[in-house]
Amino acid sequence: MALAEIVARIRKAEAAAGRAPGSVTLIAVSKVQPADRVAAVLGAGQRVFGENYVQEAAGKWPAWRDQFPGVKLHMIGPLQTNKAKVAVDLFDAIHTVDRPSLAEKLARLAESRGTSPELFVQVNTGAEPQKAGILPEDADAFIATLRGLGLPLAGLMCIPPEDQDSTPHFALLAAMAERNGLTGLSMGMSADFEAAIAQGATHVRVGSAIFGDRVPQPR
Ligand SMILES: *Cc1c(COP(=O)(O)O)cnc(C)c1O
């Protein structure tokens, strides 16, 4: 199936970049995919999944988690502050921390629960007005704020502009992580995950290349 091919391409890109085999985590992005496709990928052994919508994920993952031990869920879509509580109960990692109000909410939840998902700061590397993420010039200060709140910061995440070469955006994110002492880099999707690995990605988020085209659903 496509999963095996994507895993093979990741291993090849790791080797080409002089990276250790297995140093890149594949997040299989299962948002709005039919259940039979997700079940097939679970059956093939994939355990790390990405979802964009809290409600959709809360509806479908508890049953699969019972059936397939070891599932890790990553939140990769924009997170509304009023859904943060459901999100921290459901997800092992949140890739889309991008504003102080959300950070403060996550810090309060971490304090009351005694634990927090791993967090990534989403950076709007292309400074696109319609896109989520902190602007590059505000990122260093925001990272310091998160550290001041005692939150577990795993790294940075970006979604490059659709009409541009992704590589300069990946390189910018990698440089930003390095100067802030962060090791996690969530970057690369179906069309550009190999380029992301060449620039140091530790987490690639691949959806349609594994599951096929997303079936549009009314929301
Ligand atoms: C949907 C989505 C992906 C996966 O996109 P594909 O092009 O299908 O691989 C990755 N990251 C984010 C943030 C997404 O929303």
The ligand as a Tripos MOL2 file, in Angstrom:
@<TRIPOS>MOLECULE
LIG
   15    15     1     0     0
SMALL
NO_CHARGES

@<TRIPOS>ATOM
      1 C1         -3.9320   18.4320    5.7070 C.3       1 LIG1
      2 C2         -2.6160   18.7750    6.2750 C.ar      1 LIG1
      3 C3         -1.4530   18.0160    5.9850 C.ar      1 LIG1
      4 C4         -1.4370   16.8750    5.0010 C.3       1 LIG1
      5 O1         -1.5320   17.3600    3.7080 O.3       1 LIG1
      6 P1         -1.2630   16.4190    2.4210 P.3       1 LIG1
      7 O2         -0.9320   17.3780    1.3490 O.co2     1 LIG1
      8 O3         -2.5200   15.6680    2.1990 O.co2     1 LIG1
      9 O4         -0.1260   15.5270    2.7670 O.co2     1 LIG1
     10 C5         -0.2820   18.3590    6.6280 C.ar      1 LIG1
     11 N1         -0.2170   19.3750    7.4920 N.ar      1 LIG1
     12 C6         -1.2980   20.1250    7.7920 C.ar      1 LIG1
     13 C7         -1.1600   21.2360    8.7550 C.3       1 LIG1
     14 C8         -2.5140   19.8550    7.1790 C.ar      1 LIG1
     15 O5         -3.5700   20.6300    7.4830 O.3       1 LIG1
@<TRIPOS>BOND
     1     1     2 1
     2     2     3 ar
     3     2    14 ar
     4     3     4 1
     5     3    10 ar
     6     4     5 1
     7     5     6 1
     8     6     7 2
     9     6     8 1
    10     6     9 1
    11    10    11 ar
    12    11    12 ar
    13    12    13 1
    14    12    14 ar
    15    14    15 1
@<TRIPOS>SUBSTRUCTURE
     1 LIG1         1 GROUP 0 **** ****
